[in-house]
Amino acid sequence: MNVRAVILALFSAALFGAALLVLAACACWGLDNHLTALIDGITPGQSTFWKGLVAGSTNFALGLTFDPFDAGPGSTSIALAVGALAYGASIVLYIMSAQSLGATRAQVVFSSAPFFGVALSVVMLGERLQAVHAVSAALFVGAITLLTLDRHAHRHSHEAQEHEHEHRHDDGHHDHEHAGQAADVRHSHRHRHAPLDHAHPHWPDLHHRHRHQD
C-alpha cells in the first residue's frame, strides 16, 4: 500500500476528528450560554462568580497537574487582570444582554468579537485591512441591524413569578415602587411579578419566553 496514501488518510482522519471536537465544543458552549440565560434567581455578577469559581479552579488544577509552572507575582497579576476582563466582565455583560434580547440574539451579537480582533490587529499590529474584511463587516452590521428590528407584538399573559435581575420601572413590567428613586434608574434586586395580561412589542427576553402557536 502506498505510504503516502496512508499518511494522507491518517492526516485527513485526524483533521476530521479535530473538527468534530471543535463542533462538539461549540455545541456545549451554545448549550451553556442558553442555560445560563435562563438563570434569574441570582444576578449576572453572582452567576459569573460561581461559573468562574468552578471552571477556573478546574482549569487551574488541570494546568498545575499537566504543566506545573512557577509564575512570578507580575505574571500572575497580569493573568488575573486578563481573566477578569476577558472572561469575568464579558460573561456578566453577556448574561445581561441575553436576559434582555434572548440567548440566541445575544449570542449572534457576541459573535462580533472577531471583527474587534481584526480592528485591533490593524491598529496595533499594522495588519492590512483587505476588501473581504470590509465586505464581511458590512454584512454583519446589516444582519445585526435587521436582528434588532425583529420584534413582534401580540396579546400575551405573564404568570406570577419571583426573580432577580436588572430592571427599571418604566418598562411596563415592573410596577413596584422605591421611595425617592426615579422610574428610569436601572437597579437589581429580588422582586415579585403579579399576573399580567397585555400586548406590546417585545423580544424573547427574561419576561417573554412564551410559546407561539403556528
N, C-alpha and C positions, 0 to 999 in steps of 0.2 A: 504494500500500500504506500502511496506517495506520502513521504514525511511532511512535505509542505502542506498537503491537503489535510493531514491530521492536525497539524499545528493551527491551521486556519479554522478548522472545525472546533477545536478546543477554545480558541480565542473568541470565536463567534458565540459559543455556548456560555463562556464567561461573561461576555458583554450582555447577552440576553438575560442571564441570571442577575447581573448587577442592575440592569434596567428594571427587572421585576422587583428587586429590593427597593429601588427608588420609588416605584409606583406604590408599593406597599407602605412605605414611609409617608408618602403624600396622603394616602388614604387614611392612615392613622392620624396624621396631623389635621386633616379636614374633620374627622370624627371628633377629635379633641376640641377643636375650635367650636364645633356645633354644640357639643355637650357643655362646654364652658359658658357659652352664651345663654344657656338655659338656667344657669345658677343665679338666683335672685334673692337668696337668703342672706348673703353677705355682700359687701361692697366689692367692686373690681380690684381695689387695692388689697383687700383681705384674700380674695381668691388668688391673686397673683402671688401673694406671700406664701400661701400653702403650696401652690404649684411649684414655686421656686424652691421652697424648702425641701420638698420631696425629691424633685428632679435634680436640683443642684447637689444635694447630699449624695444621691445615687451616682451621678456623673463624677463627682469629686472622689468618691470611693473607688469607682472603676479606674479613674486616672491614676490614683496612688497605687492601685493593685498592679496594673499592667505597665505603667511607665512612671515610676517614682521620680520625683524631682525635688530639688532644693531651691525654691524661688526666694529671692530676697524681698524685703518689705516694699521696695519700689515696684517690682513686677507684680506683686500681689495686689497692691493698691490700684495699679492700672487695670488689672484683670477684673477686679471688683467694680471699678467705675464703668468699664465697658459693659460688664454684665448687667449692672443696674440700669444703664440706658438702653442697650440693645435688646435686652430681654425684659427687665422689670418694667420700665416706663412704657415700652411698646406694647406689652401684654395688657397693662392697665388701660391704655388708650384703645386697644383693640376691643377689649370686653365692653368698654363704654360705648363704642360705635356699634358693636354687634347688638347691644341692648336697644339701641336707637334705630338702626337700619335693618336689623335681621342678620343672622350669621352669614348667609350667602352673599348678600350685598356688601357687608363689611369685609369679607374675605376677598371679593373682587377688587375693592379699593385697596386693600392691603397688598395685593399683588403688584401695585405700582412701585414697590421697593426697587426692582431692577433699574427702573428709569432714574431714580435718585442715584443709584450706583454709577450709572453711565454719566450723569451730570457731574458727579464728584470726580470721576476719573478724568473727565475733560478739563475741569477747573484746576484740580490739584496735581494730576499726573501728566497733564499735557497730551492726553489721548486725542485722537482725531475723531470728530463727530461726523459720521457718514450719513448719507441720504436715507439709508434703511432705518437708521435710528430715528431720524426726524419723522419719517412716514409712520413708523410703528407708534411713536409717541403721540402723533396726531390722531391715529385710530383709537388709541387707548383713551385719550382725553375725550374724544367723541363718544366712546362707549360709556365712560363714567358719567358724562353729561346726560345721556339718554337714561342711564340707570337711575339717576337722581330724580328724573322727571316721571319715572314709572311708579305712580301711586294710584290708588283707586278709592272709591267711596261707595259705601252701601250701609244699610242699617244692620247693626250687629249688637250683640249683648255681651256684657262683661260680668262674669261671675264674681262673687265676693272672694277676695284674696288678700293675703298679708305678705309683704315682702320688703326688701330694702334695695334702693338704687338711687342714683342721682336724678333729681326732678325739679320742676318749677311749678308754680301754682296757677299759671295762666295757660296751661296746655289742654284744658278740658277734661282731664282725668284725675287731677289732684286738687280736691276742693277743701282739704283741711287747711287750717289757718295757723300761723305763728304770729304772736303778738310782736308788732314793731318790725316785721320783715316784709319787704316788697314782694309782690307776686312773681316778678321776673327774676328773682335771685335763685340760682341753682344751688341745691344742697342735697345732702343724703342722710336718711335716717329710716328706721323701720316704720312702716305705716300700713294702714288697712284701707282697702277699697270696698265700698258698698256696691251692691249690684247696680248696673247701669246699662241702659239701652239707648243708643243714639246712632247718628250717621255723620260721618265726616271723612275727608281724605286721610289715608293712613298708609304706613308701611308695615311689614311684618315685624314690628318692634316688640318690646317686652310685654306690651299690653294688647297686641293684636296677633296672636298666634292661632287664631281660629281657622277652621277649615272652610273651604268654599265648595258649594255644590256645582257639579259640572253643568 
